[in-house]
Amino acid sequence: MGSPDNGSQRRRTKKGHASGKFCIPRTKQQCQYCIQRMTLQFFNIAFQVADKAMYLLGPLLIALASAIIGGLTYVYFRVILPMLAGTNWVDTNNDISLYWRHRGYESQGEGHADGSLHISQFTSTLLALSTPTGIAHTLIVSFFLVNILFNYYQCVKTSNSGPSYGVVVRELAEVTGFDYPETEEELVQCKRKFERQIYDRMQKMRNQMMAARSNSAPTTPSTANRTNARNGDEESQSTPLLANGSTQNAATTAKAPAKKGAPQKLPKIHNWMLMSPVEWGYCRYSSQPKPPRSHYDHVTKALILNMDHYCPWMFNCIGYFNYRYFFNFLWFVCTALVYGAVICFPAFMRLGGIEYREQVRASGGFTRPLKDMVVKHLPSSPFVPTPSERTPVALGFMLCACLGLAVMCLGGFHLHLILSAQTTIEFHGNWSKRKKKGGWKNPYSAGSWKKNWEMIYGTRYWSFHNADDSSNGEEQHRYRGCWGILLAMMPSRREPEFLPFVYQGQMIRRKQKQKDSRDSDASEDDMGEIDVEAAFRRRPVDANKAEERIV
């Protein structure tokens, strides 16, 4: 009578596992399975919450960045610019008349009915802009503002997916000799071929590791199975080809406890460790062929070429199509903040010194509270702030100094990445390779820092970006010297000139037979129709659903 009850109990347990319902664990194996399942569910929930938080954090950080840019701009035009021009002592209509007489314009400022009437803040700013010093500083600040706002907007707006991604990916496939799948059947075959290839390579690498350790510690077949099960690749075990083997190995691991003197665990093997730098893979998240140097971004839900990182300040993923905007933004922000700290430094050093006290004493002394006094600047000390200007000056200098130092470190790091042809993900992955004996060479480097720079910024002026590929045309429109580097960083909506990586040591220029569709409204409409048709014909399909229909 006991055996039927036990059989029915086992059937109920299996049914509960199959249906996904929670059941009370009764054995050690069931407890381990329950703990693993709850851990995976916890991490899945945590990742979902993090993704939702990014969608909320992105707009907030964009608003904060806009507020910082707007606040520093206001401090410059309202406080710093009159100090630099030396016109902040002009406070009333009589002061304006005196100022224009000093500049040799006797007729200016005459005819005011009330000479003691205070001028507006806008008039004070215009008065500072009428001086050569004010014009020069304003031109520099305007140059920084235009570049910062343009690159920030383009970095947020530019998408790393869509029709442009499809064009680049197919050009990559043509160059590397990869047969890009265009139909559902071809995509299923691509997926199966990749899974079989990774499975064979993984088994070969594990056998080599086990053979290398066999001399020091002999290993039994059961121990080898347990070791392989513990070190299975997470992405590979999710495929149908590896599901049965991983389940059997997991059961063997639960039954056989670890013994003293057992061999050490094999290092975890990832799929990317089994592939060459220019070899195509398969992304199980987007159900698409995975080009070299590409990664799947879980926030934007897209496969990103040359993915560097997800930036919450940009509310976008930094990759192949917007990395130039991102570095330009860092460069101009860093330079502008250093410039702002320099022009704010004289006023910051005079916030509470002897000159400040003399200025307050000249305006009526300390006989009453400062909030009830109207403190005027002295013509001899234009960089001494008034009590109402102390907070903007201190806040502006501290923001420029602190943010400038932080952005400088980040910009220096990305400058190193550009000159060495790496992304942030590749930098961390290549950290251990640099420690190997015999040196290490980056397979994505074009050979020199100059060519690596050209991989991002191109070699031609944007107005001749689609010129012919002849040697005469190449030399005629090529960037030259430091002035050419500066011109390459000027505002432009051009797409990258070269493909995402070098192939066989050569930089491959993209096929740009037609002008960019954004150069004119007419071309934008024509290219828009072509892109929509191409996207419809080559729309991505889900290989899992296609495989079910084929089977």
C-alpha positions as CSV (number, residue, x, y, z in Angstrom):
1,M,0.0,0.0,0.0
2,G,3.0,2.3,0.6
3,S,4.3,2.2,-2.9
4,P,1.2,3.6,-4.7
5,D,1.2,6.5,-2.2
6,N,4.8,7.2,-2.9
7,G,4.2,7.0,-6.6
8,S,1.3,9.4,-6.5
9,Q,3.3,11.8,-4.3
10,R,6.1,11.8,-6.9
11,R,3.6,12.4,-9.6
12,R,2.1,15.3,-7.7
13,T,5.6,16.8,-7.1
14,K,6.5,16.5,-10.8
15,K,3.2,18.1,-11.7
16,G,3.9,20.9,-9.4
17,H,7.3,21.5,-10.8
18,A,6.0,21.4,-14.4
19,S,3.1,23.8,-13.7
20,G,5.4,26.3,-11.9
21,K,3.4,26.2,-8.6
22,F,5.2,26.3,-5.3
23,C,5.5,23.0,-3.5
24,I,7.0,22.3,-0.1
25,P,10.5,20.9,-0.5
26,R,11.0,17.5,1.2
27,T,14.4,16.4,0.1
28,K,17.8,18.0,-0.1
29,Q,17.7,18.1,-3.9
30,Q,14.3,19.8,-3.8
31,C,15.6,22.4,-1.3
32,Q,18.6,23.2,-3.5
33,Y,16.2,23.5,-6.5
34,C,13.9,25.8,-4.6
35,I,16.7,28.0,-3.4
36,Q,18.1,28.3,-7.0
37,R,14.7,29.1,-8.3
38,M,13.9,31.8,-5.7
39,T,17.4,33.3,-6.3
40,L,16.7,33.6,-10.1
41,Q,13.3,35.1,-9.5
42,F,14.8,37.6,-7.1
43,F,17.4,38.7,-9.6
44,N,14.8,38.9,-12.4
45,I,12.6,41.1,-10.3
46,A,15.7,43.2,-9.3
47,F,16.7,43.7,-13.0
48,Q,13.1,44.6,-14.0
49,V,13.0,47.2,-11.2
50,A,16.3,48.6,-12.3
51,D,15.1,48.9,-15.9
52,K,12.0,50.7,-14.8
53,A,14.1,53.0,-12.5
54,M,16.3,53.9,-15.5
55,Y,13.2,55.1,-17.4
56,L,12.3,57.4,-14.5
57,L,15.9,58.4,-13.8
58,G,16.7,59.4,-17.4
59,P,14.3,62.4,-17.8
60,L,15.2,63.6,-14.3
61,L,18.9,63.6,-15.0
62,I,18.3,65.4,-18.4
63,A,16.3,68.1,-16.5
64,L,19.1,68.4,-13.9
65,A,21.8,68.7,-16.6
66,S,19.7,71.4,-18.4
67,A,19.2,73.2,-15.1
68,I,23.0,73.2,-14.4
69,I,23.8,74.5,-17.9
70,G,21.1,77.2,-17.6
71,G,22.2,78.2,-14.1
72,L,25.8,78.6,-15.0
73,T,24.8,80.6,-18.1
74,Y,22.7,82.9,-16.0
75,V,25.6,83.4,-13.5
76,Y,27.9,84.4,-16.4
77,F,25.6,86.9,-18.0
78,R,24.3,88.4,-14.8
79,V,27.4,88.5,-12.6
80,I,30.6,87.4,-14.2
81,L,30.3,89.3,-17.5
82,P,29.9,92.8,-15.9
83,M,32.9,92.0,-13.7
84,L,35.1,91.0,-16.7
85,A,33.9,94.1,-18.7
86,G,34.4,96.4,-15.7
87,T,30.9,97.9,-16.0
88,N,29.3,96.5,-12.8
89,W,29.7,99.8,-11.0
90,V,27.2,101.3,-13.4
91,D,24.0,101.2,-11.4
92,T,21.9,104.3,-12.1
93,N,21.3,106.6,-15.0
94,N,23.8,109.1,-13.7
95,D,26.4,106.3,-13.7
96,I,25.6,105.6,-17.3
97,S,26.1,109.2,-18.3
98,L,29.5,109.2,-16.5
99,Y,30.5,105.9,-18.1
100,W,29.8,107.2,-21.6
101,R,31.7,110.4,-20.9
102,H,34.7,108.4,-19.8
103,R,34.5,106.5,-23.2
104,G,34.3,109.8,-25.1
105,Y,30.6,109.9,-26.0
106,E,29.4,113.1,-24.4
107,S,25.8,112.9,-25.8
108,Q,25.1,109.5,-24.3
109,G,23.0,109.3,-21.2
110,E,21.7,112.8,-21.3
111,G,18.0,113.8,-20.8
112,H,17.2,111.4,-18.0
113,A,14.5,112.9,-15.7
114,D,15.6,110.9,-12.7
115,G,19.3,110.3,-12.6
116,S,19.1,108.2,-9.4
117,L,16.8,105.6,-11.0
118,H,18.4,102.1,-11.1
119,I,19.0,100.5,-14.4
120,S,17.6,97.0,-15.2
121,Q,19.7,93.8,-15.2
122,F,19.2,93.5,-19.0
123,T,20.6,97.0,-19.5
124,S,23.6,96.1,-17.4
125,T,24.3,93.0,-19.5
126,L,24.0,95.0,-22.7
127,L,26.4,97.6,-21.4
128,A,28.9,94.9,-20.7
129,L,28.4,93.5,-24.2
130,S,29.3,96.8,-25.7
131,T,33.0,96.5,-24.6
132,P,35.6,94.6,-26.5
133,T,36.4,92.4,-23.4
134,G,32.7,91.5,-23.0
135,I,32.4,90.6,-26.7
136,A,35.4,88.4,-26.7
137,H,34.4,86.4,-23.6
138,T,30.8,86.1,-24.8
139,L,31.9,84.7,-28.1
140,I,34.0,82.1,-26.3
141,V,31.1,81.2,-24.0
142,S,28.6,81.1,-26.9
143,F,31.0,78.8,-28.8
144,F,31.0,76.4,-25.9
145,L,27.2,76.6,-25.4
146,V,26.4,75.8,-29.0
147,N,28.7,72.8,-29.1
148,I,27.5,71.5,-25.7
149,L,23.8,71.8,-26.5
150,F,24.1,70.4,-30.0
151,N,26.1,67.3,-29.0
152,Y,23.9,66.7,-26.0
153,Y,20.8,66.9,-28.0
154,Q,22.2,64.6,-30.8
155,C,23.5,62.1,-28.2
156,V,20.1,61.9,-26.6
157,K,18.2,61.8,-29.9
158,T,20.4,59.5,-32.0
159,S,19.2,55.9,-32.0
160,N,21.6,53.0,-32.4
161,S,18.9,50.9,-34.1
162,G,16.6,51.3,-37.0
163,P,17.3,51.6,-40.8
164,S,20.8,52.9,-40.3
165,Y,21.7,49.9,-38.2
166,G,20.4,47.5,-40.8
167,V,22.4,49.2,-43.5
168,V,25.7,49.0,-41.5
169,V,25.1,45.4,-40.4
170,R,24.6,44.2,-44.0
171,E,27.7,46.1,-45.1
172,L,29.6,44.3,-42.3
173,A,28.2,41.0,-43.4
174,E,29.3,41.6,-47.0
175,V,32.8,42.6,-45.9
176,T,33.3,39.7,-43.4
177,G,31.8,37.1,-45.7
178,F,28.9,36.4,-43.4
179,D,25.6,35.1,-45.0
180,Y,23.1,37.4,-43.3
181,P,19.7,35.7,-43.0
182,E,16.9,37.5,-44.8
183,T,14.1,34.9,-44.2
184,E,12.8,33.1,-41.2
185,E,14.2,29.7,-42.4
186,E,17.6,31.2,-42.8
187,L,17.5,32.8,-39.3
188,V,16.6,29.5,-37.7
189,Q,19.4,27.8,-39.5
190,C,21.8,30.5,-38.3
191,K,20.6,30.0,-34.7
192,R,21.1,26.2,-34.9
193,K,24.5,26.5,-36.5
194,F,25.7,28.9,-33.8
195,E,24.4,26.8,-31.0
196,R,26.1,23.7,-32.4
197,Q,29.3,25.5,-32.9
198,I,29.4,27.0,-29.4
199,Y,28.5,23.6,-27.9
200,D,31.4,21.8,-29.7
201,R,33.9,24.5,-28.9
202,M,32.9,24.5,-25.2
203,Q,33.2,20.8,-24.9
204,K,36.6,20.9,-26.6
205,M,37.9,23.7,-24.2
206,R,36.6,21.9,-21.1
207,N,38.3,18.7,-22.2
208,Q,41.5,20.5,-22.7
209,M,41.3,22.0,-19.2
210,M,40.5,18.7,-17.7
211,A,43.4,17.1,-19.5
212,A,45.8,19.8,-18.3
213,R,44.8,19.1,-14.7
214,S,44.9,15.3,-15.0
215,N,48.6,15.2,-14.2
216,S,48.3,17.0,-10.9
217,A,44.9,15.5,-9.7
218,P,43.3,12.5,-11.4
219,T,39.6,13.1,-12.1
220,T,36.8,10.5,-12.4
221,P,34.1,10.8,-15.0
222,S,31.5,11.6,-12.3
223,T,33.7,14.4,-11.0
224,A,34.2,15.7,-14.5
225,N,30.4,15.8,-15.0
226,R,29.9,17.6,-11.7
227,T,32.6,20.2,-12.6
228,N,31.1,20.8,-16.1
229,A,27.7,21.2,-14.6
230,R,28.8,23.8,-12.1
231,N,30.7,25.8,-14.7
232,G,28.1,25.7,-17.5
233,D,27.7,28.9,-19.5
234,E,24.5,30.6,-18.6
235,E,23.6,31.7,-22.1
236,S,24.5,28.4,-23.7
237,Q,22.5,26.3,-21.2
238,S,19.4,28.2,-22.1
239,T,19.5,26.8,-25.7
240,P,17.6,23.6,-26.6
241,L,20.7,21.8,-27.6
242,L,22.2,21.9,-24.0
243,A,19.1,21.7,-21.9
244,N,19.1,17.9,-21.4
245,G,22.8,17.6,-20.6
246,S,22.8,20.4,-18.1
247,T,19.8,18.9,-16.3
248,Q,21.4,15.5,-15.9
249,N,24.7,17.0,-14.7
250,A,22.8,19.1,-12.1
251,A,21.1,16.0,-10.8
252,T,24.5,14.2,-10.5
253,T,25.9,17.2,-8.6
254,A,23.1,17.1,-6.1
255,K,23.5,13.4,-5.4
256,A,27.3,13.3,-5.0
257,P,28.6,15.5,-2.2
258,A,32.0,17.2,-2.5
259,K,34.9,15.3,-1.0
260,K,38.2,16.6,0.5
261,G,41.0,16.8,-2.1
262,A,38.5,17.2,-5.0
263,P,39.9,19.2,-8.0
264,Q,39.3,22.9,-8.1
265,K,36.4,24.3,-10.2
266,L,37.1,25.1,-13.8
267,P,36.8,28.8,-14.7
268,K,33.4,29.8,-16.1
269,I,33.3,29.8,-19.9
270,H,31.3,32.5,-21.7
271,N,30.3,32.3,-25.4
272,W,32.4,35.3,-26.3
273,M,35.5,33.5,-25.0
274,L,35.0,30.9,-27.7
275,M,34.7,33.3,-30.7
276,S,37.2,35.2,-32.7
277,P,37.2,39.0,-32.6
278,V,35.5,39.3,-36.1
279,E,33.2,36.3,-35.8
280,W,29.4,36.6,-35.9
281,G,27.2,35.2,-33.2
282,Y,23.6,35.1,-32.3
283,C,21.7,37.2,-29.8
284,R,19.0,35.2,-28.0
285,Y,17.4,38.4,-26.6
286,S,16.7,40.2,-29.9
287,S,16.6,37.0,-32.0
288,Q,19.1,38.5,-34.5
289,P,22.6,37.7,-35.8
290,K,25.1,39.4,-33.5
291,P,27.8,41.3,-35.3
292,P,31.3,41.6,-33.8
293,R,31.8,44.2,-31.0
294,S,28.0,44.3,-30.5
295,H,26.1,43.8,-27.2
296,Y,22.5,43.7,-26.2
297,D,21.3,46.7,-24.1
298,H,18.6,45.6,-21.6
299,V,17.3,49.2,-21.1
300,T,16.8,50.2,-24.7
301,K,16.0,46.6,-25.7
302,A,18.2,46.8,-28.8
303,L,21.4,45.2,-30.1
304,I,24.1,48.0,-30.1
305,L,27.1,48.1,-32.4
306,N,30.3,49.1,-30.5
307,M,28.3,49.4,-27.3
308,D,30.2,51.4,-24.7
309,H,27.8,51.8,-21.9
310,Y,24.3,53.0,-21.0
311,C,24.4,56.6,-19.9
312,P,21.4,57.7,-17.7
313,W,22.4,61.4,-18.2
314,M,21.8,60.9,-21.9
315,F,18.8,58.6,-21.4
316,N,20.4,56.5,-24.2
317,C,22.9,53.8,-24.9
318,I,26.3,55.0,-26.2
319,G,27.4,53.1,-29.2
320,Y,28.5,53.3,-32.8
321,F,26.2,56.0,-34.0
322,N,26.4,58.5,-31.1
323,Y,29.8,57.9,-29.6
324,R,31.2,60.9,-31.4
325,Y,28.5,63.2,-29.9
326,F,29.2,61.7,-26.5
327,F,32.9,62.4,-26.6
328,N,32.4,65.9,-28.1
329,F,30.0,66.7,-25.2
330,L,32.6,65.6,-22.6
331,W,35.3,67.5,-24.3
332,F,33.4,70.8,-24.6
333,V,31.9,70.5,-21.2
334,C,35.3,69.9,-19.6
335,T,36.8,72.9,-21.5
336,A,33.9,75.2,-20.7
337,L,34.0,74.3,-17.0
338,V,37.7,74.9,-16.8
339,Y,37.2,78.2,-18.5
340,G,34.3,79.1,-16.1
341,A,36.4,78.2,-13.1
342,V,39.2,80.5,-14.4
343,I,37.0,83.5,-14.9
344,C,35.2,83.0,-11.6
345,F,38.4,82.5,-9.6
346,P,39.2,86.3,-9.0
347,A,35.7,87.0,-7.7
348,F,35.7,83.8,-5.6
349,M,38.9,84.8,-3.8
350,R,37.4,88.2,-2.9
351,L,34.2,86.9,-1.3
352,G,35.1,88.0,2.3
353,G,38.4,89.9,2.1
354,I,39.4,93.4,3.0
355,E,38.2,94.8,-0.4
356,Y,34.7,93.3,0.3
357,R,34.5,95.0,3.7
358,E,35.6,98.3,2.2
359,Q,33.0,98.0,-0.5
360,V,30.2,97.4,2.1
361,R,31.5,100.3,4.3
362,A,31.5,102.7,1.3
363,S,27.8,101.9,0.7
364,G,26.7,102.8,4.2
365,G,28.8,100.7,6.6
366,F,27.6,97.9,8.9
367,T,25.1,100.1,10.7
368,R,22.1,98.0,9.4
369,P,21.5,94.5,8.0
370,L,23.0,93.8,4.6
371,K,19.6,92.7,3.3
372,D,18.3,96.3,3.8
373,M,21.3,97.9,2.1
374,V,22.1,98.5,-1.6
375,V,25.8,97.7,-2.0
376,K,27.4,99.2,-5.1
377,H,30.5,98.1,-6.8
378,L,33.6,100.3,-6.6
379,P,35.0,101.3,-10.0
380,S,38.5,100.4,-8.8
381,S,37.5,96.8,-7.8
382,P,35.2,95.3,-10.3
383,F,35.9,91.7,-9.2
384,V,34.6,92.2,-5.6
385,P,31.1,90.7,-5.4
386,T,28.2,92.3,-3.6
387,P,26.4,90.4,-0.8
388,S,23.7,89.4,-3.3
389,E,26.3,88.1,-5.7
390,R,28.3,86.0,-3.2
391,T,26.1,82.9,-3.5
392,P,26.1,82.8,-7.3
393,V,29.8,83.3,-7.5
394,A,30.6,80.7,-4.9
395,L,28.1,78.2,-6.4
396,G,29.3,78.8,-9.9
397,F,33.0,78.4,-9.1
398,M,32.4,75.2,-7.0
399,L,30.3,73.6,-9.7
400,C,32.8,74.5,-12.5
401,A,35.8,73.2,-10.4
402,C,34.2,70.0,-9.1
403,L,32.3,69.0,-12.2
404,G,35.2,70.0,-14.4
405,L,37.5,67.7,-12.5
406,A,35.1,64.8,-12.7
407,V,34.3,65.3,-16.4
408,M,38.1,65.7,-17.1
409,C,38.8,62.3,-15.6
410,L,35.9,60.7,-17.6
411,G,37.0,62.5,-20.8
412,G,40.6,61.5,-20.4
413,F,39.5,57.9,-20.0
414,H,37.4,58.0,-23.2
415,L,40.2,59.7,-25.0
416,H,42.4,56.7,-24.1
417,L,39.7,54.4,-25.4
418,I,39.4,56.2,-28.7
419,L,43.2,56.3,-29.3
420,S,43.4,52.6,-28.4
421,A,40.3,51.5,-30.3
422,Q,38.4,50.1,-27.3
423,T,35.1,50.5,-25.7
424,T,34.4,50.5,-21.9
425,I,33.2,46.9,-22.1
426,E,36.3,45.8,-24.0
427,F,38.6,47.7,-21.7
428,H,37.4,45.7,-18.7
429,G,37.5,42.5,-20.7
430,N,41.0,43.1,-22.0
431,W,42.4,44.0,-18.5
432,S,43.5,40.4,-17.8
433,K,44.9,40.0,-21.3
434,R,47.4,42.8,-20.7
435,K,49.0,40.8,-17.9
436,K,49.9,37.9,-20.1
437,K,53.5,37.3,-21.1
438,G,54.5,38.2,-24.6
439,G,52.3,41.3,-24.8
440,W,48.8,41.7,-26.1
441,K,47.6,43.4,-29.3
442,N,44.1,44.8,-29.7
443,P,42.5,43.1,-32.7
444,Y,40.3,46.1,-33.3
445,S,43.2,48.7,-33.5
446,A,43.9,50.3,-36.9
447,G,47.7,50.3,-36.1
448,S,48.2,53.9,-34.7
449,W,46.4,56.4,-32.5
450,K,45.9,58.6,-35.5
451,K,44.0,56.0,-37.5
452,N,42.0,55.0,-34.4
453,W,41.0,58.6,-34.0
454,E,39.9,58.6,-37.7
455,M,37.8,55.5,-37.0
456,I,35.5,57.8,-34.9
457,Y,35.8,61.2,-36.6
458,G,36.6,60.2,-40.2
459,T,39.2,61.7,-42.5
460,R,37.2,64.1,-44.6
461,Y,35.3,67.4,-44.2
462,W,31.6,66.7,-43.7
463,S,30.8,68.7,-46.8
464,F,32.8,66.2,-48.8
465,H,31.9,63.1,-46.8
466,N,30.4,61.4,-49.9
467,A,33.2,62.4,-52.3
468,D,34.9,59.8,-54.5
469,D,37.4,57.3,-53.1
470,S,40.2,58.1,-55.4
471,S,43.6,59.2,-54.0
472,N,43.3,62.7,-55.3
473,G,39.9,63.2,-53.7
474,E,41.1,61.6,-50.4
475,E,44.1,64.0,-50.1
476,Q,42.1,67.1,-51.3
477,H,39.4,66.9,-48.6
478,R,41.4,65.3,-45.8
479,Y,41.6,66.8,-42.3
480,R,45.1,68.3,-41.7
481,G,46.8,69.2,-38.5
482,C,45.3,70.5,-35.2
483,W,43.0,72.8,-37.1
484,G,41.6,69.7,-38.9
485,I,41.0,67.9,-35.6
486,L,39.0,70.9,-34.4
487,L,37.0,71.0,-37.6
488,A,36.2,67.3,-37.2
489,M,34.7,68.0,-33.8
490,M,32.5,70.9,-35.0
491,P,28.7,70.3,-35.0
492,S,27.7,67.9,-37.8
493,R,25.0,65.3,-38.1
494,R,27.0,63.0,-40.4
495,E,27.1,59.3,-39.7
496,P,30.4,57.4,-39.1
497,E,32.6,57.3,-42.1
498,F,34.0,53.8,-41.5
499,L,32.6,50.5,-40.4
500,P,32.7,49.7,-36.6
501,F,36.1,47.8,-36.7
502,V,39.0,47.1,-38.9
503,Y,39.1,43.9,-41.0
504,Q,42.4,42.3,-41.9
505,G,44.2,45.3,-40.7
506,Q,42.3,47.8,-43.0
507,M,39.8,50.5,-42.2
508,I,36.7,49.8,-44.3
509,R,34.9,52.9,-45.5
510,R,31.1,52.7,-45.7
511,K,29.3,52.8,-49.0
512,Q,28.1,56.4,-49.2
513,K,26.9,56.6,-52.8
514,Q,24.1,59.0,-52.0
515,K,24.1,62.1,-49.8
516,D,22.8,61.9,-46.3
517,S,19.0,62.2,-46.2
518,R,19.2,64.9,-43.6
519,D,21.0,67.4,-45.8
520,S,17.7,68.6,-47.4
521,D,14.0,68.1,-46.9
522,A,13.5,66.6,-50.3
523,S,16.2,64.0,-49.9
524,E,14.9,63.2,-46.4
525,D,11.5,62.3,-47.8
526,D,12.9,60.1,-50.6
527,M,15.3,58.3,-48.3
528,G,12.6,57.9,-45.7
529,E,10.5,56.0,-48.2
530,I,13.4,53.7,-49.2
531,D,14.3,53.0,-45.5
532,V,10.7,52.1,-44.7
533,E,10.5,49.7,-47.6
534,A,13.9,48.2,-46.8
535,A,12.9,47.8,-43.1
536,F,9.7,46.1,-44.1
537,R,11.5,43.7,-46.4
538,R,14.2,43.0,-43.9
539,R,12.3,43.3,-40.7
540,P,13.7,41.2,-37.8
541,V,11.9,38.0,-37.0
542,D,11.8,35.9,-33.8
543,A,13.8,32.8,-34.5
544,N,12.1,30.9,-31.6
545,K,8.6,31.4,-33.1
546,A,9.9,30.7,-36.6
547,E,11.5,27.5,-35.4
548,E,8.2,26.4,-33.8
549,R,6.4,27.0,-37.1
550,I,9.0,25.1,-39.1
551,V,9.0,22.2,-36.7
